[in-house]
Amino acid sequence: MGILDTYLPYPFKGIWKLIVQHPLTQDQKGRTALRFLRWQLGSRVLRKPVAIPFVEDTRLLLERGMTGATGNIYAGLHEFESMSFALHALRPSSAFVDIGANVGIYTVLAGGAVGASCLAVEPVPASYESLTDNVRLNDLNERVDCQNVGVGKEAGELQFADTGKSGGNRVLQEAPPGSGIEVPVTTLDALLEEPSPSGDLLVVKIDVEGWEAAVLEGAESVLSRPAPTALVIELNGWGERYGFDDDKAHENLVRKGYTPVNYDPFQRRLTELDQRRSQGNTIYVNDIDTFSRRGRESRAYAVLDKKI
């Protein structure tokens, strides 16, 4: 990887390795390096949030320390497969639900770039503030409903780790009172019983640091709906910290008619997977024909200097 790989300190080496291997940037390492260095230096000088161009005419209000979110500065779409899937599957007539929205990357993508109706849920107050800032920045208040709650198997309260705006907002299930931030919790079924996004197709992203199985247990009605529905979800073994078996969660989804799939954003092609992904997001769909057609028929979106 050249001189940057030799002299970059840890953990920047890991970030740089991801950047140069990313499908959108592996053929433009020089420009990507400039974006990386400009952000690393500029964010230290400015020490305040900066509005960064995102997909199409959208922008992201980001600041130093927003781990994961800042990957979109370098690579355009940090989680390339699943973010491209959301872009291509959704339409302005569709609905998107963002569980564990953090600062709102997927919400801005779905609500701003595509124009879908969105429900964005983020339990930690600091991240929720950044989420609403990004919704306002992109003039999405009428299209996005933001909820400052947690989501789980049943209603109640849970403690969350106070990680500020850096992400990693995980549940502290057995921590002593006062160890984290006390947050009201509801279920996905309850959220979607209230006034919520409705449309011809639903995509639900769930990224809750190992708490995914609990969210699914509180989503029986949502998962049983006959309309075309997709899940973008991390089931990568982190559920063990809460006593969940992510393999069992995967098996339950398959029994409900959800198929794990791979999505090729360049070919606009869905192919079935034999099992869940062990790292990163797995995409599940209950109607592979519909989602395949939506991908093929989607318009192209401008990301960095490319069309996806």
Secondary structure, 3 states (H helix, E strand, C coil): CCHHHHHCCCCHHHHHHHHHHCCCCCCCHHHHHHHHHHHHHHHHHHCCCEEEECCCCCEEEECCCCCCCCHHHHHCCCCHHHHHHHHHHCCCCCEEEEECCCCCHHHHHHHHHHCCEEEEECCCHHHHHHHHHHHHHCCCCCCEEEECCEECCCCEEEEECCCCCCCCCCECCCCCCCCCEEEEEECHHHHHHCCCCCCCCEEEEECCCCCHHHHHHCCHHHHCCCCCEEEEEECCCHHHHHCCCHHHHHHHHHHCCCEEEEEECCCCEEEECCCCCCCCEEEEECCHHHHHHHHHHCCCCEECCEEC
